[in-house]
C-alpha cells in the first residue's frame, strides 16, 4: 500500500480506452504511459490470481516521464484478463494497480 508522500509523488491513474487495434496480437497487450514526473525503472505485470510478481518487463530499459512503451504478451490467448501492475521508480518509489482488465484496456497511464 502506498504511503501518503509516495502517493503524492507518484499518483496512479488508469485510463481505460475502449478501442481495438489490429496491431495488437493479444487482447491483453497494452501501452504503458508514464505521465508522472519520475522515471519508471521497473514494471511487473502478473495475473491478479497470482501471489508473486513476474519478471520486470522493462529489462534494462527505463520509462522516462512523458514516454510510453508497448507491453505485449507472448503466451497468446486471454485465459486471464485481470492483472496487477507494479512499478518501481527512481528514488525507491513504488506504486500498484490491482485488477486491471487487460482484455478491455489498451492504455494504462501512471501520472
Steps between C-alpha positions, in 0.01 A plus 500: 500500500629847415576747771368854468839653396557235235145535376550874468816453296389207285125525480355218298214526259375250251357620177289239331465541130233283347642450157639214299812498294599257228863560593452328834547125475346416837195656666708565812775701326500863615693825492648621827532880513707684758330835564667534840797720577728207587686237299347152524779245535309171534156376394349172614177360356350189663168325489280630782456146633878454545672570831837590343621748239628394159834630371560868418357567152728803448818299538793743480281781362334780695185697427567872515229753589284564194602176326302184437577137423299219346464197729423179313416150610681209339285211625201599278147432605328708767433223747521765775404866460549643850858609573688687769768751397788607721742780412822604668628850436825685553566573865334181624142611440246233408140476399239235431187454292289198586246314289559681171287337227758473223249337265304830497788748549752611239658787696620511860631838615703575810481866597 
